[in-house]
């Protein structure tokens, strides 16, 4: 475990509401372009009725509580990156660009107090909890040598799980299966984050990710790319990300800890490639260039992605 000086968690600063201040001409034009793009990109997935069996406010409140416990125990172990640590600031800068584009997929996100933290660990791991609580482990950034675009693909993917309320749907399924009482630890397993306090206290410094369905994962891949593309991150980085993940797993089709419950096979990259024509125009618009003027995505590993 990597050690950091103790530092209190910090929430992402929220931009003032549009109604509270006049918009500059450039901002007004940007908002107009964004409004025109809402019908483009990845279609907003339909919500499962099963999710309505679980209370969203309760799930978010419990997730926020668990996140706070995680940070407290991480800080006690010197594993919570301080606010002025450049890699943490890098994550915050990326999140600030992504967050304004989340509302398209969930109006609830307007009320979330988005927060980003970096935990010192060699584990290849990252997650976003309901309520907008984001955490990255240093291992996933360092071992994969992630570029900003690739971090944005991971962050967008995990944001998508929260925005689409996949955890809420899992609890709804559990209720449908007549699970009458869900204790705090069991609740964590349903959400897919395990016993956060217990794991950190034991030095495991890892979270057990929710076993989302293949459909959930496909939705998160595509919605995450859409959010990141609108924020000006190259969606082709998702292809390179999964190539890196595959290489990290030794090319045996077995994903690292972060993806232990994710389907890891060539069809995933194929699905992402098939969706690129839908999201590349969003990226081009965000960059202010014509789609055909965008060069191949060049990472720090392997061949560029066209």
Buried (B, 14 or more C-beta within 10 A) or exposed (E): BBEBEEBEBEEBEEEEEEEEEEEEEEEEEBEEEBEEBEEBBBEBBEEBEBBEBBEBEEBBEBBBEBBBBBBEBBBEBEBBBBEEBEBBBBBBEBBBBBBBBBEBBBEBBEEBEBBBBBBBBBBBBBBBBBBBBBBBBBBBBEBBEBBBBBBBBBBBBBBBBBBBBBBBBBBBBBBEEEEEEBEEEEBBBBBBBBBBBEBBBEEBBBBBBBEBBEEBBBBBBBBBBBBBBBBBBBBBBBBBBBBBBBEBBEEEEEBBBBBBBBBBEEEBBEBBBEBBEBBBBBBBBBBEEEEEEBEEBBBEEEEEBE
